[in-house]
Amino acid sequence: MDIIIRKLQPHESAIYREVRLACLKNVPEYFGSTYEEEVLNPKFMFETYIENESPDHVIFGAFDSERLIGITGFNRMARQRAGHRGEVVQVYVDPNYRGQNIGEKLLRRVLEYGFTLDGIEQIQLSVIANNLTAIRLYEKLGFKTFGVQPRYFKAGDIYMDQQFMQLFKSDYF
């Protein structure tokens, strides 16, 4: 099986939307957004970025033939004083494809992309603090925790802490 990792093209915004909604439905405990709130959104922010081919806001996909089976995004900070920072967002691999290093390949591709953008010096991400599989992967890639915010999200009576991690370009290359 040859999995291809590449940036999504403008005509692929609809399949991105399908996968994004699937991830919110399949593993809701690992995302701040919920399927119920997002399905009502007529157009996701990243759908527009994909369609407009924004270099500072991209989604990379993992494809098994023509099927999109994983996504990971890069989002450059918009404010002038924060433009040296980017963020990894929406890391997801279809459950049928887990355990094959697809998530790592997606992340490495996004990091390579982000760090080649002019001025990007660091990339950060946040993750639900009990998602130990994801945290181990991020640490393997060099991310270091810089804080944990307790009770960041709440679902019913359950609180979820959010862990914040960053990677400096000088530590990656």
C-alpha positions as CSV (number, residue, x, y, z in Angstrom):
1,M,0.0,0.0,0.0
2,D,1.5,3.3,-1.1
3,I,0.2,6.3,1.0
4,I,0.7,9.6,-0.6
5,I,1.1,12.7,1.6
6,R,0.4,16.0,-0.1
7,K,-1.2,19.4,0.2
8,L,-4.9,19.4,-0.6
9,Q,-5.9,21.1,-3.8
10,P,-8.8,23.6,-4.3
11,H,-11.1,21.0,-5.7
12,E,-10.6,18.8,-2.6
13,S,-12.2,21.1,0.0
14,A,-15.4,18.9,0.0
15,I,-13.5,15.7,0.8
16,Y,-11.6,17.6,3.5
17,R,-14.9,18.6,5.0
18,E,-16.1,14.9,5.0
19,V,-12.9,13.7,6.8
20,R,-13.0,16.6,9.3
21,L,-16.6,15.7,10.2
22,A,-15.7,12.0,10.4
23,C,-12.9,12.8,12.9
24,L,-15.2,14.8,15.1
25,K,-17.7,11.9,15.0
26,N,-15.2,9.1,15.5
27,V,-13.0,10.5,18.3
28,P,-14.9,13.4,19.8
29,E,-12.9,13.2,23.0
30,Y,-9.8,14.4,21.3
31,F,-11.1,17.6,19.7
32,G,-12.4,20.9,21.1
33,S,-14.9,21.3,18.3
34,T,-17.9,19.0,18.2
35,Y,-19.6,17.3,15.3
36,E,-22.9,18.7,16.4
37,E,-21.7,22.3,16.1
38,E,-19.5,21.9,13.1
39,V,-22.0,20.0,10.9
40,L,-24.2,23.2,11.0
41,N,-21.3,25.3,9.7
42,P,-22.0,25.9,6.0
43,K,-18.2,26.3,5.2
44,F,-15.2,25.6,7.4
45,M,-12.4,28.2,7.6
46,F,-10.0,25.6,6.2
47,E,-12.3,24.9,3.2
48,T,-11.9,28.5,2.2
49,Y,-8.2,28.4,2.7
50,I,-7.9,25.2,0.6
51,E,-10.0,26.7,-2.2
52,N,-8.0,30.0,-2.1
53,E,-4.7,28.1,-1.9
54,S,-3.6,30.2,1.0
55,P,0.2,29.5,1.7
56,D,-0.1,30.4,5.4
57,H,-3.1,28.1,6.1
58,V,-2.9,24.6,4.6
59,I,-4.2,21.1,5.0
60,F,-2.1,18.1,4.1
61,G,-3.8,14.9,3.4
62,A,-2.8,11.2,3.4
63,F,-4.2,9.4,0.4
64,D,-4.7,5.7,-0.1
65,S,-5.2,5.8,-3.9
66,E,-7.9,8.5,-4.3
67,R,-9.2,8.1,-0.7
68,L,-8.4,10.8,1.9
69,I,-7.5,8.8,5.0
70,G,-5.8,11.4,7.2
71,I,-5.4,15.2,7.6
72,T,-3.2,17.6,9.4
73,G,-3.2,21.4,9.1
74,F,-0.8,24.3,9.4
75,N,-2.0,27.7,10.4
76,R,0.3,30.7,10.5
77,M,-0.5,33.2,13.3
78,A,-2.2,36.2,11.7
79,R,-1.0,39.0,14.1
80,Q,2.1,40.9,13.0
81,R,4.0,40.2,16.2
82,A,3.1,36.5,16.1
83,G,3.8,35.9,12.4
84,H,7.0,34.0,13.3
85,R,4.8,31.3,14.8
86,G,2.6,28.6,13.2
87,E,0.3,26.0,14.6
88,V,-0.3,22.4,13.8
89,V,-4.1,21.7,13.8
90,Q,-6.6,18.9,13.1
91,V,-4.3,15.8,13.3
92,Y,-6.4,12.8,12.3
93,V,-5.9,9.4,10.7
94,D,-8.8,7.0,9.8
95,P,-9.0,4.3,12.5
96,N,-8.5,1.6,9.8
97,Y,-5.1,3.0,9.0
98,R,-3.6,3.7,12.5
99,G,-0.4,2.0,13.6
100,Q,1.2,2.5,10.2
101,N,3.1,5.8,11.0
102,I,0.8,7.8,8.7
103,G,0.2,10.4,11.4
104,E,4.0,10.8,11.8
105,K,4.4,11.2,8.1
106,L,1.7,13.8,7.9
107,L,3.2,15.7,10.8
108,R,6.7,15.6,9.4
109,R,5.4,16.9,6.0
110,V,3.5,19.8,7.7
111,L,6.6,20.7,9.8
112,E,8.8,20.7,6.8
113,Y,6.3,22.9,5.0
114,G,5.9,25.3,7.9
115,F,9.5,25.7,8.6
116,T,10.3,26.5,5.0
117,L,7.9,29.5,5.1
118,D,9.7,32.8,5.3
119,G,10.0,33.9,9.0
120,I,8.5,30.8,10.7
121,E,10.7,30.1,13.8
122,Q,8.4,27.9,15.9
123,I,5.4,25.7,15.6
124,Q,3.0,25.0,18.4
125,L,0.1,22.7,19.0
126,S,-2.3,21.8,21.7
127,V,-3.7,18.4,22.6
128,I,-6.1,16.9,25.1
129,A,-3.7,16.0,27.9
130,N,-4.9,12.4,28.2
131,N,-4.2,11.6,24.6
132,L,-0.9,9.9,25.4
133,T,-0.5,8.3,22.0
134,A,-0.5,11.7,20.3
135,I,1.7,13.3,23.0
136,R,4.3,10.6,22.5
137,L,4.4,11.2,18.8
138,Y,4.7,14.9,19.3
139,E,7.6,14.4,21.7
140,K,9.3,12.0,19.2
141,L,9.2,14.9,16.7
142,G,10.8,17.2,19.2
143,F,7.8,19.1,20.7
144,K,8.2,20.1,24.3
145,T,5.3,20.9,26.7
146,F,5.2,24.5,27.8
147,G,2.0,24.3,29.8
148,V,-1.2,22.5,30.7
149,Q,-4.5,24.3,31.3
150,P,-6.7,22.3,33.6
151,R,-10.4,22.0,32.7
152,Y,-9.9,23.6,29.3
153,F,-12.9,21.8,27.8
154,K,-16.0,20.4,29.4
155,A,-18.4,17.8,28.0
156,G,-21.3,17.2,30.3
157,D,-19.7,16.6,33.7
158,I,-16.3,15.7,32.3
159,Y,-13.4,18.1,32.2
160,M,-10.5,17.8,29.8
161,D,-7.1,19.4,30.4
162,Q,-5.3,20.9,27.4
163,Q,-1.6,20.5,26.9
164,F,0.4,23.1,24.9
165,M,3.5,22.1,23.1
166,Q,6.0,23.9,20.8
167,L,8.9,23.1,18.5
168,F,11.6,25.6,17.6
169,K,13.0,25.5,14.1
170,S,16.5,25.3,15.5
171,D,15.6,22.1,17.3
172,Y,14.0,20.4,14.3
173,F,16.5,20.8,11.6
